[in-house]
Amino acid sequence: MQYEQSVYKNEREREQNHELKLTNRRRLELTGVKDVDSFDTEEFLLQTNLGYLVIRGENLHMKNLNVEEGLLTIQGKIEAFNYIDDHQGNKGKGFFNKLFK
């Protein structure tokens, strides 16, 4: 029984962790990724444990993806990343309206 509780605690902790590691603006390693909603060579839209994340750049491509563990590596020229959440109000709604038109 203690083993089951410790496994649950580790899974819960893993789901809550979200980290970004940017190396030389050429490699972005992320944890806490739930889903990749869309991507192309200029933009990625990710669902993370802390909300939606937009990554913009040039010649972007997925190097590694493991949704079960929440790991993603993106390579290319990283220009910006931005979280979209309820605190941004109409900005987020406008972005999603443009995205799903």
Disulfide bonds with the S-S distance in Angstrom:
none
